[in-house]
Amino acid sequence: MAFTNHNGPRPSRAQCMSKLNAAGDALYVIGGKWRLRIIIALSEGHKRFNDLQRAISGISARVLSNELKELEINGFVIRKVYTDFPVSIEYELTPYSDTLSPVIESLINWGEMHRQRIMHMEKPEEEAAIVLEEIL
């Protein structure tokens, strides 16, 4: 059932509420500015904390730490502690994180399409001038 189809049948209130709850759950787990970026950075393979911080420009250590904890709680990331000297910690994706692949691919495709649309969109003043020329 498409919820953006303006010509088709509208969903019932129960269907709408169910979909809103499901979307809310998904956004709670993967939403925000950083979580998908962390998952994408880890898709290259396991990384140490500082490697992740370098890979994701603009993220602070505190925010990265909190986001990694949330991703671990939700089953997307494993934290591995190596007790050699010096102690090192690495993060890697779980097999469960693979379930996000279609979501991430769709978001990337949509983001690329949207960026192209915005980059090639004419400014409102230019659009008005073209419309005015067509009328005259």
DSSP file (Angstrom, degrees, kcal/mol; ACC not computed):
  #  RESIDUE AA STRUCTURE BP1 BP2  ACC     N-H-->O    O-->H-N    N-H-->O    O-->H-N    TCO  KAPPA ALPHA  PHI   PSI    X-CA   Y-CA   Z-CA
    1    1 A M              0   0    0      0, 0.0     2,-0.4     0, 0.0     0, 0.0   0.000 360.0 360.0 360.0 120.7    0.0    0.0    0.0
    2    2 A A        -     0   0    0      1,-0.1     3,-0.3     2,-0.0     6,-0.1  -0.705 360.0-167.7 -86.0 130.4    1.5    3.3   -1.1
    3    3 A F  S    S+     0   0    0     -2,-0.4    -1,-0.1     1,-0.2    13,-0.0   0.471  85.0  54.5 -97.7  -2.2    1.0    6.1    1.3
    4    4 A T  S    S+     0   0    0      2,-0.0     2,-0.8     3,-0.0    -1,-0.2   0.341  76.4 112.0-109.0   6.0    2.1    8.8   -1.1
    5    5 A N        -     0   0    0     -3,-0.3     3,-0.1     1,-0.2    -3,-0.0  -0.704  45.8-171.7 -81.3 112.5   -0.3    7.9   -3.9
    6    6 A H  S    S+     0   0    0     -2,-0.8    -1,-0.2     1,-0.2     4,-0.1   0.645  81.7  48.5 -80.3 -14.8   -2.7   10.8   -4.0
    7    7 A N  S    S+     0   0    0      2,-0.1    -1,-0.2    -3,-0.1     3,-0.1   0.650  98.4  78.1 -99.4 -17.9   -5.0    9.1   -6.5
    8    8 A G  S    S-     0   0    0      1,-0.2     2,-0.1    -3,-0.1    -5,-0.0  -0.124  95.7 -64.7 -86.2-176.9   -5.4    5.7   -4.8
    9    9 A P        -     0   0    0      0, 0.0    -1,-0.2     0, 0.0    -4,-0.1  -0.387  53.5-118.0 -68.2 144.8   -7.5    4.6   -1.9
   10   10 A R        -     0   0    0     -3,-0.1    -7,-0.1     1,-0.1     2,-0.1  -0.568  29.5-109.5 -82.1 146.5   -6.6    6.1    1.5
   11   11 A P        -     0   0    0      0, 0.0    -1,-0.1     0, 0.0     2,-0.0  -0.370  36.2-104.7 -71.1 155.0   -5.5    3.9    4.3
   12   12 A S     >  -     0   0    0      1,-0.1     4,-2.6    -2,-0.1     5,-0.2  -0.276  32.7-105.5 -70.7 167.0   -7.8    3.3    7.2
   13   13 A R  H  > S+     0   0    0      1,-0.2     4,-2.7     2,-0.2     5,-0.2   0.902 122.8  50.7 -60.8 -41.5   -7.1    5.1   10.5
   14   14 A A  H  > S+     0   0    0      2,-0.2     4,-2.4     1,-0.2    -1,-0.2   0.910 111.1  48.0 -64.3 -42.5   -5.8    1.8   12.0
   15   15 A Q  H  > S+     0   0    0      2,-0.2     4,-2.4     1,-0.2    -2,-0.2   0.920 112.6  49.4 -62.6 -43.2   -3.5    1.2    9.1
   16   16 A C  H  X S+     0   0    0     -4,-2.6     4,-2.5     1,-0.2    -2,-0.2   0.925 111.9  47.3 -62.3 -46.1   -2.2    4.7    9.3
   17   17 A M  H  X S+     0   0    0     -4,-2.7     4,-2.4     2,-0.2    -1,-0.2   0.894 111.3  51.8 -64.0 -39.8   -1.5    4.4   13.0
   18   18 A S  H  X S+     0   0    0     -4,-2.4     4,-2.3     1,-0.2    -1,-0.2   0.926 112.4  45.2 -61.9 -45.2    0.2    1.1   12.6
   19   19 A K  H  X S+     0   0    0     -4,-2.4     4,-2.7     2,-0.2    -2,-0.2   0.874 111.2  53.1 -67.8 -37.5    2.5    2.5    9.9
   20   20 A L  H  X S+     0   0    0     -4,-2.5     4,-2.4     2,-0.2    -2,-0.2   0.914 110.6  47.4 -62.9 -42.4    3.2    5.7   11.9
   21   21 A N  H  X S+     0   0    0     -4,-2.4     4,-2.4     2,-0.2    -2,-0.2   0.918 112.9  48.2 -64.3 -43.7    4.2    3.5   14.9
   22   22 A A  H  X S+     0   0    0     -4,-2.3     4,-2.3     2,-0.2    -2,-0.2   0.919 113.0  47.6 -63.9 -43.6    6.5    1.3   12.7
   23   23 A A  H  X S+     0   0    0     -4,-2.7     4,-2.7     1,-0.2     5,-0.2   0.897 111.1  52.3 -64.3 -39.7    8.1    4.4   11.1
   24   24 A G  H  X S+     0   0    0     -4,-2.4     4,-2.0    -5,-0.2    -2,-0.2   0.902 109.0  49.6 -62.4 -41.8    8.6    5.9   14.5
   25   25 A D  H  X S+     0   0    0     -4,-2.4     4,-1.7     2,-0.2    -2,-0.2   0.929 112.5  47.4 -62.1 -45.3   10.3    2.8   15.8
   26   26 A A  H  X S+     0   0    0     -4,-2.3     4,-2.7     1,-0.2     5,-0.4   0.925 112.8  48.0 -63.4 -44.8   12.6    2.7   12.7
   27   27 A L  H  X S+     0   0    0     -4,-2.7     4,-1.9     1,-0.2    -1,-0.2   0.839 107.7  56.5 -66.9 -31.8   13.5    6.4   13.1
   28   28 A Y  H  < S+     0   0    0     -4,-2.0    -1,-0.2    -5,-0.2    -2,-0.2   0.906 114.3  39.2 -62.7 -40.5   14.2    5.9   16.8
   29   29 A V  H  < S+     0   0    0     -4,-1.7    -2,-0.2    -5,-0.1    -1,-0.2   0.912 135.6  15.7 -79.3 -43.6   16.7    3.2   16.0
   30   30 A I  H  < S+     0   0    0     -4,-2.7     6,-0.5    -5,-0.2    -3,-0.2   0.442 101.1 107.9-112.5  -1.2   18.4    4.6   12.9
   31   31 A G     <  +     0   0    0     -4,-1.9     4,-0.5    -5,-0.4     3,-0.2  -0.013  45.1  63.4 -73.3 179.7   17.4    8.2   12.9
   32   32 A G  S    S-     0   0    0      1,-0.2     4,-0.3     2,-0.1    -3,-0.0  -0.309  94.0 -68.6  94.9 179.1   19.4   11.3   13.7
   33   33 A K  S    S+     0   0    0      1,-0.1     4,-0.2    -2,-0.1    -1,-0.2   0.748 120.1  29.9 -79.8 -26.1   22.4   12.8   12.1
   34   34 A W  S  > S+     0   0    0     -3,-0.2     4,-2.4     2,-0.1     5,-0.2   0.748  90.9  80.2-114.0 -27.9   25.0   10.1   12.8
   35   35 A R  H  > S+     0   0    0     -4,-0.5     4,-2.3     1,-0.3     5,-0.2   0.894  99.1  42.7 -61.3 -47.0   23.8    6.5   13.1
   36   36 A L  H  > S+     0   0    0     -6,-0.5     4,-2.6    -4,-0.3    -1,-0.3   0.864 113.3  54.6 -66.9 -32.9   23.5    5.6    9.5
   37   37 A R  H  > S+     0   0    0      2,-0.2     4,-2.5     1,-0.2    -2,-0.2   0.901 108.5  48.7 -64.8 -40.1   26.8    7.4    8.8
   38   38 A I  H  X S+     0   0    0     -4,-2.4     4,-2.3     2,-0.2    -2,-0.2   0.934 111.9  48.8 -63.9 -45.6   28.4    5.2   11.5
   39   39 A I  H  X S+     0   0    0     -4,-2.3     4,-0.9     1,-0.2    -2,-0.2   0.913 112.3  48.3 -61.1 -43.3   26.9    2.1   10.0
   40   40 A I  H >< S+     0   0    0     -4,-2.6     3,-0.7     1,-0.2     4,-0.4   0.913 110.8  50.9 -64.4 -42.2   28.1    3.0    6.5
   41   41 A A  H >< S+     0   0    0     -4,-2.5     3,-0.9     1,-0.2    -1,-0.2   0.882 110.7  49.2 -62.2 -37.9   31.6    3.7    7.9
   42   42 A L  H >< S+     0   0    0     -4,-2.3     3,-1.6     1,-0.2    51,-0.4   0.632  90.2  80.8 -76.6 -13.0   31.7    0.3    9.6
   43   43 A S  T << S+     0   0    0     -4,-0.9    -1,-0.2    -3,-0.7    -2,-0.2   0.726  83.6  63.3 -66.8 -18.8   30.5   -1.4    6.4
   44   44 A E  T <  S-     0   0    0     -3,-0.9    -1,-0.3    -4,-0.4     2,-0.2   0.683 124.8 -82.2 -73.6 -18.3   34.2   -1.2    5.2
   45   45 A G  S <  S-     0   0    0     -3,-1.6    -1,-0.3    -4,-0.2    46,-0.1  -0.770  70.7 -27.7 136.9 176.4   35.1   -3.5    8.1
   46   46 A H        -     0   0    0     -2,-0.2     2,-0.3    -3,-0.1    46,-0.2  -0.238  60.8-173.2 -62.4 148.2   35.8   -3.3   11.8
   47   47 A K  E     -A   91   0A   0     44,-2.3    44,-3.0     4,-0.0     2,-0.2  -0.982  23.0-120.7-142.4 150.5   37.3    0.0   13.1
   48   48 A R  E  >  -A   90   0A   0     -2,-0.3     4,-2.3    42,-0.2     5,-0.2  -0.478  41.6-100.3 -83.3 165.0   38.7    1.4   16.2
   49   49 A F  H  > S+     0   0    0     40,-0.6     4,-2.5     1,-0.2     5,-0.2   0.916 121.9  46.7 -54.5 -51.6   37.1    4.4   17.9
   50   50 A N  H  > S+     0   0    0      1,-0.2     4,-2.1     2,-0.2    -1,-0.2   0.849 109.9  54.5 -64.2 -33.7   39.6    7.0   16.5
   51   51 A D  H  > S+     0   0    0      2,-0.2     4,-2.0     1,-0.2    -1,-0.2   0.912 109.7  47.8 -64.1 -41.3   39.4    5.5   13.0
   52   52 A L  H  X S+     0   0    0     -4,-2.3     4,-1.8     2,-0.2    -2,-0.2   0.922 109.8  52.1 -63.3 -44.1   35.6    5.9   13.1
   53   53 A Q  H  < S+     0   0    0     -4,-2.5     6,-0.3     1,-0.2    -1,-0.2   0.882 111.6  46.8 -63.1 -37.5   35.9    9.5   14.4
   54   54 A R  H  < S+     0   0    0     -4,-2.1    -1,-0.2     1,-0.2    -2,-0.2   0.866 110.7  52.9 -69.8 -35.7   38.3   10.3   11.5
   55   55 A A  H  < S+     0   0    0     -4,-2.0     2,-0.8     1,-0.2    -2,-0.2   0.793 106.7  55.0 -70.5 -28.0   36.0    8.6    9.0
   56   56 A I  S >< S-     0   0    0     -4,-1.8     3,-1.5    -5,-0.1    -1,-0.2  -0.829  86.5-146.9-111.3  93.9   33.0   10.6   10.0
   57   57 A S  T 3  S+     0   0    0     -2,-0.8     3,-0.1     1,-0.2    -3,-0.1  -0.331  76.1  19.9 -66.0 136.4   33.9   14.3    9.8
   58   58 A G  T 3  S+     0   0    0      1,-0.3     2,-0.4    -5,-0.1    -1,-0.2   0.305  86.9 125.0  94.8  -8.2   32.3   16.6   12.3
   59   59 A I    <   -     0   0    0     -3,-1.5    -1,-0.3    -6,-0.3     2,-0.1  -0.700  53.5-136.3 -88.4 134.1   31.3   14.0   15.0
   60   60 A S     >  -     0   0    0     -2,-0.4     4,-2.6     1,-0.1     5,-0.2  -0.458  20.6-114.7 -83.0 160.9   32.5   14.6   18.5
   61   61 A A  H  > S+     0   0    0      1,-0.2     4,-2.5     2,-0.2     5,-0.2   0.896 116.2  51.4 -61.1 -41.3   34.0   11.8   20.6
   62   62 A R  H  > S+     0   0    0      2,-0.2     4,-2.3     1,-0.2    -1,-0.2   0.923 112.1  44.9 -63.8 -45.2   31.1   12.1   23.1
   63   63 A V  H  > S+     0   0    0      2,-0.2     4,-2.8     1,-0.2     5,-0.2   0.919 113.2  50.8 -66.1 -43.8   28.5   11.9   20.4
   64   64 A L  H  X S+     0   0    0     -4,-2.6     4,-2.6     1,-0.2     5,-0.2   0.919 110.2  50.2 -60.0 -43.7   30.2    9.0   18.7
   65   65 A S  H  X S+     0   0    0     -4,-2.5     4,-2.0    -5,-0.2    -1,-0.2   0.934 113.0  45.6 -59.9 -47.3   30.5    7.1   22.0
   66   66 A N  H  X S+     0   0    0     -4,-2.3     4,-2.1     1,-0.2    -2,-0.2   0.908 113.4  49.3 -63.4 -42.9   26.8    7.6   22.8
   67   67 A E  H  X S+     0   0    0     -4,-2.8     4,-2.6     1,-0.2    -1,-0.2   0.893 109.4  51.9 -66.3 -39.5   25.7    6.6   19.2
   68   68 A L  H  X S+     0   0    0     -4,-2.6     4,-2.2    -5,-0.2    -1,-0.2   0.896 108.6  51.7 -63.1 -39.7   27.9    3.5   19.3
   69   69 A K  H  X S+     0   0    0     -4,-2.0     4,-2.6    -5,-0.2    -2,-0.2   0.927 111.3  47.1 -61.6 -44.7   26.3    2.5   22.6
   70   70 A E  H  X S+     0   0    0     -4,-2.1     4,-2.0     1,-0.2    -2,-0.2   0.906 112.1  49.6 -63.8 -42.1   22.8    2.9   21.1
   71   71 A L  H  <>S+     0   0    0     -4,-2.6     5,-2.7     1,-0.2     6,-1.1   0.862 112.0  49.1 -65.8 -34.5   23.8    0.9   18.0
   72   72 A E  H ><5S+     0   0    0     -4,-2.2     3,-1.3     4,-0.2    -2,-0.2   0.920 109.4  51.3 -68.8 -43.9   25.2   -1.8   20.3
   73   73 A I  H 3<5S+     0   0    0     -4,-2.6    -2,-0.2     1,-0.3    -1,-0.2   0.875 110.7  49.7 -59.3 -38.2   22.0   -1.9   22.4
   74   74 A N  T 3<5S-     0   0    0     -4,-2.0    -1,-0.3    -5,-0.2    -2,-0.2   0.390 118.9-110.5 -87.1   4.1   19.9   -2.2   19.3
   75   75 A G  T < 5S+     0   0    0     -3,-1.3    21,-0.3     2,-0.2    22,-0.2   0.662  88.8 108.4  84.1  17.6   22.0   -5.1   17.9
   76   76 A F  S   <S+     0   0    0     -5,-2.7    18,-2.0    -6,-0.2     2,-0.4   0.712  76.3  40.8 -96.0 -23.4   23.7   -3.4   15.0
   77   77 A V  E     -B   93   0A   0     -6,-1.1     2,-0.4    16,-0.3    16,-0.2  -0.955  62.5-152.0-130.9 143.5   27.2   -3.1   16.3
   78   78 A I  E     -B   92   0A   0     14,-3.2    14,-2.0    -2,-0.4     2,-0.6  -0.948  11.6-148.6-111.8 136.1   29.5   -5.4   18.3
   79   79 A R  E     -B   91   0A   0     -2,-0.4     2,-0.5    12,-0.2    12,-0.2  -0.923  14.9-165.6-103.7 118.8   32.1   -3.9   20.6
   80   80 A K  E     -B   90   0A   0     10,-3.3    10,-2.7    -2,-0.6     2,-0.5  -0.922   3.6-158.7-111.5 126.0   35.2   -6.2   20.8
   81   81 A V  E     -B   89   0A   0     -2,-0.5     2,-0.6     8,-0.2     8,-0.2  -0.901   0.5-160.7-105.3 124.6   37.8   -5.6   23.6
   82   82 A Y  E     -B   88   0A   0      6,-3.5     6,-2.1    -2,-0.5    -2,-0.0  -0.927   3.7-159.4-105.3 119.0   41.3   -7.0   23.0
   83   83 A T        +     0   0    0     -2,-0.6     4,-0.2     4,-0.2    -1,-0.1   0.283  51.1 118.2 -88.2  11.6   43.1   -7.2   26.4
   84   84 A D  S    S-     0   0    0      2,-0.2     4,-0.1     4,-0.1    -2,-0.1  -0.071  80.9 -61.1 -60.3 175.9   46.6   -7.3   25.0
   85   85 A F  S    S+     0   0    0      1,-0.1     2,-0.1     2,-0.1    -1,-0.1  -0.941 132.2  32.0-105.5 124.7   48.9   -4.5   25.9
   86   86 A P  S    S-     0   0    0      0, 0.0    -2,-0.2     0, 0.0    -1,-0.1   0.616 102.5-125.4 -77.0 156.6   47.8   -1.9   25.1
   87   87 A V        -     0   0    0     -4,-0.2     2,-0.4    -2,-0.1    -4,-0.2  -0.433  31.5-169.2 -65.0 135.3   44.1   -2.6   25.3
   88   88 A S  E     - B   0  82A   0     -6,-2.1    -6,-3.5    -2,-0.1     2,-0.4  -0.965  11.6-155.5-130.3 150.7   42.3   -1.9   22.1
   89   89 A I  E     - B   0  81A   0     -2,-0.4   -40,-0.6    -8,-0.2     2,-0.3  -0.984  11.2-173.2-125.7 132.9   38.6   -1.8   21.3
   90   90 A E  E     -AB  48  80A   0    -10,-2.7   -10,-3.3    -2,-0.4     2,-0.4  -0.923  11.2-148.1-125.0 152.3   37.1   -2.4   17.9
   91   91 A Y  E     +AB  47  79A   0    -44,-3.0   -44,-2.3    -2,-0.3     2,-0.3  -0.942  20.2 170.7-118.5 140.2   33.6   -2.0   16.5
   92   92 A E  E     - B   0  78A   0    -14,-2.0   -14,-3.2    -2,-0.4     2,-0.1  -0.980  34.5 -99.9-145.2 159.0   32.1   -4.1   13.8
   93   93 A L  E     - B   0  77A   0    -51,-0.4   -16,-0.3    -2,-0.3   -17,-0.1  -0.470  32.4-132.1 -77.9 148.8   28.6   -4.6   12.3
   94   94 A T    >   -     0   0    0    -18,-2.0     3,-1.0    -2,-0.1     4,-0.4  -0.517  27.9-107.1 -89.0 164.1   26.5   -7.6   13.3
   95   95 A P  G >  S+     0   0    0      0, 0.0     3,-1.5     0, 0.0     4,-0.3   0.839 119.8  65.5 -58.7 -31.1   24.7   -9.8   10.7
   96   96 A Y  G >  S+     0   0    0    -21,-0.3     3,-1.7     1,-0.3     4,-0.2   0.819  88.3  66.9 -61.3 -29.7   21.5   -8.1   11.8
   97   97 A S  G X  S+     0   0    0     -3,-1.0     3,-1.8     1,-0.3    -1,-0.3   0.754  84.2  73.5 -64.7 -21.5   22.8   -4.8   10.4
   98   98 A D  G X  S+     0   0    0     -3,-1.5     3,-1.7    -4,-0.4    -1,-0.3   0.768  80.9  71.6 -62.3 -23.4   22.6   -6.3    7.0
   99   99 A T  G <  S+     0   0    0     -3,-1.7     4,-0.3    -4,-0.3    -1,-0.3   0.704  91.2  59.8 -65.2 -17.0   18.8   -5.9    7.2
  100  100 A L  G <> S+     0   0    0     -3,-1.8     4,-3.0    -4,-0.2     5,-0.3   0.571  77.1  95.2 -85.1  -9.1   19.3   -2.2    6.8
  101  101 A S  H <> S+     0   0    0     -3,-1.7     4,-2.8     1,-0.2     5,-0.2   0.897  85.1  45.4 -52.7 -49.0   21.0   -2.6    3.4
  102  102 A P  H  > S+     0   0    0      0, 0.0     4,-2.2     0, 0.0    -1,-0.2   0.883 114.8  49.7 -64.3 -34.0   17.8   -1.9    1.4
  103  103 A V  H  > S+     0   0    0     -4,-0.3     4,-2.5    -3,-0.2    -2,-0.2   0.941 113.5  44.8 -66.5 -47.3   16.9    1.0    3.6
  104  104 A I  H  X S+     0   0    0     -4,-3.0     4,-2.7     2,-0.2     5,-0.2   0.918 113.6  49.9 -64.5 -44.3   20.4    2.6    3.3
  105  105 A E  H  X S+     0   0    0     -4,-2.8     4,-2.6    -5,-0.3    -1,-0.2   0.910 111.8  48.5 -61.7 -41.8   20.5    1.9   -0.5
  106  106 A S  H  X S+     0   0    0     -4,-2.2     4,-2.7    -5,-0.2    -2,-0.2   0.911 112.3  48.5 -64.2 -42.4   17.1    3.5   -1.0
  107  107 A L  H  X S+     0   0    0     -4,-2.5     4,-2.8     2,-0.2    -2,-0.2   0.908 112.2  48.7 -64.4 -41.7   18.1    6.6    1.1
  108  108 A I  H  X S+     0   0    0     -4,-2.7     4,-2.6     2,-0.2     5,-0.2   0.942 113.2  47.2 -63.5 -46.8   21.3    7.0   -0.8
  109  109 A N  H  X S+     0   0    0     -4,-2.6     4,-2.3     1,-0.2    -2,-0.2   0.926 114.7  46.1 -60.0 -45.2   19.5    6.7   -4.1
  110  110 A W  H  X S+     0   0    0     -4,-2.7     4,-3.0     1,-0.2    -1,-0.2   0.914 111.9  51.8 -64.6 -41.5   16.9    9.2   -3.0
  111  111 A G  H  X S+     0   0    0     -4,-2.8     4,-2.5     2,-0.2    -2,-0.2   0.899 110.7  47.8 -61.8 -41.5   19.5   11.6   -1.6
  112  112 A E  H  X S+     0   0    0     -4,-2.6     4,-2.2     2,-0.2    -1,-0.2   0.921 113.9  47.2 -64.4 -43.6   21.5   11.5   -4.9
  113  113 A M  H  X S+     0   0    0     -4,-2.3     4,-2.3    -5,-0.2    -2,-0.2   0.921 113.5  48.0 -62.8 -44.4   18.3   12.1   -6.9
  114  114 A H  H  X S+     0   0    0     -4,-3.0     4,-2.8     2,-0.2     5,-0.2   0.908 109.8  51.9 -65.3 -42.1   17.2   15.0   -4.6
  115  115 A R  H  X S+     0   0    0     -4,-2.5     4,-2.8     1,-0.2    -1,-0.2   0.926 111.2  48.0 -59.8 -44.5   20.7   16.6   -4.7
  116  116 A Q  H  X S+     0   0    0     -4,-2.2     4,-1.9     2,-0.2    -1,-0.2   0.907 111.6  50.3 -62.3 -41.7   20.5   16.5   -8.5
  117  117 A R  H  X S+     0   0    0     -4,-2.3     4,-0.7     1,-0.2    -2,-0.2   0.931 114.4  43.2 -62.2 -45.9   17.0   18.0   -8.5
  118  118 A I  H >< S+     0   0    0     -4,-2.8     3,-0.6     1,-0.2    -2,-0.2   0.896 112.7  52.4 -68.0 -40.6   18.0   20.8   -6.1
  119  119 A M  H 3< S+     0   0    0     -4,-2.8    -1,-0.2     1,-0.2    -2,-0.2   0.834 117.1  38.6 -65.6 -31.6   21.3   21.5   -7.9
  120  120 A H  H 3< S+     0   0    0     -4,-1.9    -1,-0.2    -5,-0.2     2,-0.2   0.434  89.1 113.3-100.0  -0.1   19.5   21.8  -11.3
  121  121 A M    <<  -     0   0    0     -4,-0.7     2,-0.1    -3,-0.6    -3,-0.0  -0.520  68.9-122.2 -73.6 137.4   16.4   23.6  -10.1
  122  122 A E        -     0   0    0     -2,-0.2    -1,-0.1     1,-0.1    -2,-0.1  -0.468  29.4-101.5 -77.5 151.1   16.1   27.1  -11.4
  123  123 A K     >  -     0   0    0     -2,-0.1     4,-2.4     1,-0.1     3,-0.4  -0.394  33.1-111.9 -68.3 150.1   15.9   30.0   -8.9
  124  124 A P  H  > S+     0   0    0      0, 0.0     4,-2.5     0, 0.0     5,-0.2   0.845 117.9  53.8 -53.6 -37.1   12.3   31.3   -8.4
  125  125 A E  H  > S+     0   0    0      2,-0.2     4,-2.0     1,-0.2     5,-0.1   0.910 109.9  47.2 -65.5 -40.1   13.2   34.6  -10.1
  126  126 A E  H  > S+     0   0    0     -3,-0.4     4,-2.2     2,-0.2    -1,-0.2   0.904 111.6  50.9 -67.1 -40.8   14.5   32.8  -13.2
  127  127 A E  H  X S+     0   0    0     -4,-2.4     4,-2.5     1,-0.2    -2,-0.2   0.917 109.9  50.1 -61.0 -43.6   11.3   30.6  -13.2
  128  128 A A  H  X S+     0   0    0     -4,-2.5     4,-2.5    -5,-0.2    -1,-0.2   0.896 109.9  50.6 -63.1 -39.8    9.1   33.7  -13.0
  129  129 A A  H  X S+     0   0    0     -4,-2.0     4,-2.4     2,-0.2    -1,-0.2   0.898 110.8  48.8 -65.0 -40.0   11.0   35.3  -15.9
  130  130 A I  H  X S+     0   0    0     -4,-2.2     4,-2.2     2,-0.2    -2,-0.2   0.923 112.7  47.4 -66.3 -43.6   10.7   32.2  -18.1
  131  131 A V  H  X S+     0   0    0     -4,-2.5     4,-1.9     1,-0.2    -2,-0.2   0.917 111.9  50.7 -62.4 -43.4    6.9   32.0  -17.4
  132  132 A L  H  X S+     0   0    0     -4,-2.5     4,-2.2     1,-0.2    -2,-0.2   0.901 109.7  50.5 -62.2 -42.0    6.5   35.7  -18.1
  133  133 A E  H  < S+     0   0    0     -4,-2.4    -1,-0.2     1,-0.2    -2,-0.2   0.903 109.2  51.6 -61.5 -41.5    8.4   35.3  -21.4
  134  134 A E  H  < S+     0   0    0     -4,-2.2    -1,-0.2     1,-0.2    -2,-0.2   0.859 110.3  48.9 -64.6 -35.4    6.1   32.4  -22.4
  135  135 A I  H  <        0   0    0     -4,-1.9    -1,-0.2     1,-0.2    -2,-0.2   0.903 360.0 360.0 -70.6 -41.6    3.0   34.5  -21.6
  136  136 A L     <        0   0    0     -4,-2.2    -1,-0.2    -5,-0.2    -2,-0.2   0.469 360.0 360.0 -77.3 360.0    4.2   37.4  -23.7
